[in-house]
Amino acid sequence: MKLIIHDLDEKQIENIVHNSSDDFMMISNNHPIRNCIGCFGCWVKTPGACVIRDQYGDMGEKISKSDEVMIISKCYFGGFSPFVKNVLDRSISYVHPYFTIRNGEMHHKSRYEKQLPFTVWFYGTDITQGEMSTAEKLVKANGINLNVSSMKVNFYKNVEEMEGLL
């Protein structure tokens, strides 16, 4: 199953995901999402699950059950849209609170042995070279922290350029 986290409206995502034979799980902004409160409950009180019980409380588990993680986000100053950033914050239960060294850097230990491909599609009409560079570094850091098997970052001027990609 491919997990797609996106900030698009229903019509836009339907135009991108045409192949209904594939197994997709969509994480979209169609329910209220509460912000991560940094309580570390997903690490100590309810390991692997966020203590905030809303539609996004089991993001770590959803990532663990997927075969690939894909993100479609408007690029905001070289980062994710507020909704996508919030979903990623709520996914911290995917990793342990303990640290390990990977590539000479400190990162969270993996909760799961599985390694997933990680693809991010950014869109925006005026993404600068500096923002692209920042976004690539962000995706690389997120990928290393999530212990993914591969990472890919793509940039598009608008959502219409992505139509039919899946």
N, C-alpha and C positions, 0 to 999 in steps of 0.2 A: 504494500500500500504506500502511495506517495502522500506525504503530508504537505499541504500547501497553506502557508500562512500569508494572508494578503489583506490589503486595505482598499480593495476595489468594490464597486457596487455589483449587484447580482448580474446585470446585463454584461458588464465588462468582463467578469470572470467566465461567464458562459461563452463569450466570444474567444477567449483564450483556450479554454479546456473544451475541445471538440470531441476528443476520443473517449466516449463514455464506456468503452470496453475496459479501460484501465481502472484500477481501484484507487480512488482519491478520497482523502479526508480533508475537507476545507475548514480552515479556521478563519472566520471573517468577523467583521465588526457589526454583527447583527444582534448582539446581546450586550447588555451593559457589562463593562469590565472594570473591576476594581484594581487599583494600583497595588503593587507589591509594597508591603510595609516594612520589609527588612527584618522580620521577626525571627527568621531562621527556623520557623516551625516546620517547614518542609524538610529540614535536615534533622531536627531533633524530636519534635512532637509527633509528627506524622510522616516519617521518612518516605520520600518519593512523591508526596502529594502536598499541595498547598493547603494551608489551614483555612484560607479564604474560599468558601464554597460558592462559586459561581460557575458559569459555563467554561471557565478557563482554569479551574483549579487542578486539573489533571494533565497539564501540558507535558510534564516530564514523562508520564506514562504513555501519552499519545506519541511522543517522539520515539520512545523505546519500542513501540509496536509498529513503527513505520519502517519502510525500506529505503526511503529517501526523504530529505527535508528540502522543500523549496520555499523561497520567500519572494513575494512580489510586493514592492514598496515604493512609494514616492520617495525620492531622495531629498532629505532635509539637511542641508549643510554638511553633506558627507555621511549622514546617518540615516537610520530608519525613520519611518513615519511614527508619530506618537503611539498609534494603536499597535503597530508591529513591535516597537520597542517594549511596550507594556506586556505583550504576549511573551516576548523573549525573557523579560524580567520574571514573569510568572512561570517560566520553564526551568528555573534554576534547580528545581528538584531532580532534574535529569542527571546532575552530577552530585558527588559527595562534597561535604564541607572541607574535607582534607585536601592537602595540596601535594602535587608531584611536579617534577621538573620535566618539561617537554621542550625540545629545541632550545635548551638553555634558559627557558623562562618558567616561571611558576604558574601553574594552572591547577584547576580543580581535578581531583581524581575522578575517574569515570565510575558511575554507578552500574553501568551496563557494559558488557564486553563488545557488543555490536558496534560496528563503525558504519556510518551512513554517508552517502554522497550528499553534499550540501551546495545548493545552487541559489543564488540571489539575483533577481532581476530588479534593477532600479529604473525608475522612469522619472522624467522631468524635462521641461523645455529648455531650461537654462543651467544645466549642471556644468560647473566649471571643471577644469583639469584638476585643480586643487581639491574640489569636492570628490571627484572620482578617485583620486589618490587616497584621500581619507577613508572613503567608503571601502576601497579594496583592503586597506589595513584593518578596518573594523571587521570585515567579513573574515579575514584571515585569523584575527584574534578570537572571534567567536567560534570559528571552525576548530582551531586548536583546543580551545576550552571544551568544546563538545566532543573532541576526539573523533572528528569525522574522517572518512576514508579519502575524500577528495573535495575540493572547493572550486566553484566557478562563480564569477561575477560578470553580469552583463548590464549594459546601459542602453536605454531607449529614450527617444525624445518624447514619446507619448505612449499611451496604452494601446492605441490602434496598431502600432508596430509589432506588438506581441500577439496579435490575433492569430489563432490557429497553431500556436507553437506546441500545444499539448493535445 
